[in-house]
Amino acid sequence: MTALTITAGRPLAGTTTVPGDKSVTHRAIMLTALAEGTSVISRYCRGEDCLNTMRALQSLGVPIDETPEQLTVHGKGFWGLTEPQGPIDCGNSGTGIRLLAGLLAGQDFFTVLTGDESIRRRPMGRVVKPLRQMGAVIAGRKGGELAPLAITGTRLCGIDYRSPVASAQVKSSLLLAGLFAEGATRFSEPRLSRDHTERMFRFFGVPLTREGDTLVLQGRPAVGWTGRDLVIPGDFSAAAFFVVGATIVPGSDITIRNVGINPTRTGLLDVMRSMGADIQVLNTREEAGEPVADLRVRSAPLKGVTIGEDLIPQTIDEFPVLCVAAAVAEGDTVITGAEELRVKESDRIATMSAELRAMGARITERSDGMVIQGLGKAAENGRLQPARQAQSHGDHRVAMSLAIGALTAASPMTIGDTACVETSFPDFESTLTALLTEPARGL
């Protein structure tokens, strides 16, 4: 998919599912690779990011059988990884490269981690610095600030690390390194970031505890863990596009089944509800240590809100599509404390500001966020306009967010450079098309 054309005109209706959670899939592949025996991972994310992590573990000597529905991982045990024959390409995945850096820092072999142009621009120092404090030997461009990263595996020692930012990638990288370190690794952060790694550790019986706001991991456990079968919950970040789409397109009524509702991820639900969205959480249950539910979403008028830094960790990946919701709401939405968005696949503050302005939105960009003056009643039904040359900037979440925004336009809009959508949601276009062609309930 190199370009995506969106033709509005119908509400979203029907029942759908979304890909398995990308964050959970990354971690499941790594933990099952270190297990003793076979694990089956069902409903995994088949986006390129996760497939690159799968290929990385295969190159490290872990046999993995792949089908569209399942990964069968033949775990090699705690010390079973082997040196790859060449560099490991993590593609577009910041999660993949940063978590693998932690996993490989304590091995007894040499590895080079690299990725695409976007990854080679993104900051790696945030994981390299604390890994070096543990004794890791890591070289890279600009002193290890940028990939490629050359990792000479060595003996690590646990440290007490207080992260200056709330980052699940930093936390997860250090916990994976801490598995192979001597002594205890202690980690704290200013606010709770995504806790998928903690949940996955506990699912496999890895000895991880919490003392107040500090995670404590005893390194080099005497006994490893055995393989387990697990079902990956649907990716909330993928569901978010349809949550917003069904809310802002009049007459919409959809149900998204099997969605992960981990509270460290679902800030968008809280924000959208405070804006006036009609979202029901139904049939709550648990899969692989993660809470799962079905989401029913019906269209509703929205009003602007204030989003501060306390909500950013729980909405970090949903920010682009949240901007779309704010652009068609009534009143102003003020977003602050979101500097982290400047160093994602694109500078998401700049790209969403520019692209939505091209669609008629009124946005004032700030260093740590933006002020969005919602169109509301200022435009016909709060509609955005089709941009002439909408671009994804190589960012999958920007591409899909612009597609959702285009659902409110009066005429078709084409978004360029959308091959990046393959990194997380290969079936996005067909899923959206199906919801747009399903007869609306009650019609």
Residue, then its C-alpha position, 0 to 999 in steps of 0.5 A: m500500500t503506497a497510497l490510501t484513498i478514503t471516500a467518506g459518506r457512510p457511518l461505520a457499522g458492524t463488528t470487527t477485530v484488530p491485530g494482536d497487540k504489538s507491544v505484547t507480541h514483542r515481549a511474548i516472542m522474547l520470553t518464549a525464546l528464553a523458555e525451556g520447551t515449546s510455546v504457541i503464541s496465538r493471535y499475534c501481531r503480524g505487522e513488520d515490527c513484530l515479524n522483525t523481532m521474530r526474525a531476530l530471535q531466529s537469527l539468534g538460534v531460536p527455531i520459530d514456526e510461523t503461520p498467519e494464526q500462530l507462532t510456535v516458539h521452540g525455546k532454547g532456555f535461559w542461556g540458549l541464544t547463539e551469536p548471529q551470523g550478521p547484523i540484526d535488522c529491527g526495521n522500524s521498531g523502536t521497541g524491538i531494537r531497545l528491548l533487544a539491546g537489553l536482552l543481548a547486553g549480558q550474552d557471551f557473544f557479539t551482536v550488531l543491531t540496526g534498523d531503517e532510516s527512521i530508527r537510525r535517527r531515533p535516540m538510543g542513549r536512553v537505554v545505552k547509558p543505563l546499560r553501560q552502568m550495568g557494565a554493558v559494552i555498547a558502541g554506536r554512532k555519536g557515542g551510542e546515541l544512535a543506531p547501529l549499535a554494536i554490543t559486545g556481550t559481557r557480565l553485567c551487574g544489577i543497578d538501582y536506576r531511577s529513570p528521568v522519563a516514564s518509558a516502557q522501552v527503557k524499563s523493559s530493556l533494563l529488566l531484560a538485561g537484569l535477567f542476566a545480571e549478577g545481583a538485583t536490578r532496581f528500577s523506578e520511573p516518575r510515572l507508571s509507563r506500560d506494564h506489559t513486561e511486568r505482566m509477561f514476567r509474572f505470566f512466566g513466573v520470572p521473579l519480579t517484585r515491587e517495593g513501593d514505586t520500585l521494581v526489583l528483579q533478582g538476576r540470574p534465577a536459579v531455575g528458568w521457566t517453561g514454555r506456555d501457550l498464550v493468546i495475544p489480546g487485540d492491540f488497543s492502539a489499533a482499536a483507537f483508530f476505529v474508536v475515534g472514527a465511530t465517534i466522529v462519523p454521525g450514525s456510527d455504531i461498532t463493536i471491536r472484539n477482544v481488545g486489550i484494556n491494560p490500564t497503562r494503555t487506555g488513556l484514550l478511553d478516559v480522554m474520549r469519554s471526558m470529551g463526550a464519547d459513547i464507549q461501552v466496555l463489555n465482557t471483561r476477561e483476561e488473556a496472558g495476564e492482560p485484561v481484555a474486553d469488547l468495545r462498543v462505540r457509537s457516534a457522539p458530539l465531542k468537546g475540547v479538553t485539557i490533556g496534561e503530562d500525567l496522561i501522556p504515558q497512557t496515550i502516547d501512541e494514540f496521540p495522532v488520532l486523538c488530535v483528529a478527535a480534537a480537531v472536529a470537537e467543539g472548543d479548544t483542546v490543550i495538550t502539554g507535557a508531550e515532548e516524547l512525541r518529537v522523537k517517535e517514528s516522526d515528530r508527531i507534534a509537527t507532522m500532525s499539526a502540519e497535516l491537520r492544518a492542511m485539512g482545515a484544522r486550527i492548531t497552534e504548535r508548542s514545544d511540548g504539545m499543541v492547542i487545537q481549536g476544534l472546528g465544532k460548529a465553525a464548519e459544516n458538521g465539524r468536517l475537515q477538508p480533504a488535503r491536496q497532498a496528505q503525507s504520512h511522513g513514514d509514520h504508520r500512526v500518522a497515516m491511519s489517523l489522517a485516514i480517520g480524519a478523512l472520513t469527515a471530509a465531503s470528498p475523497m482524500t488520498i494519503g501518500d507514503t502509506a506502506c509504513v502501515e504494514t509495520s503495525f496493521p497490514d489489514f487496516e484498509s480492508t478492516l476500515t472498508a468492511l466497517l464502512t460497507e456494513p449496513a448500519r444498525g437499525l437501517 
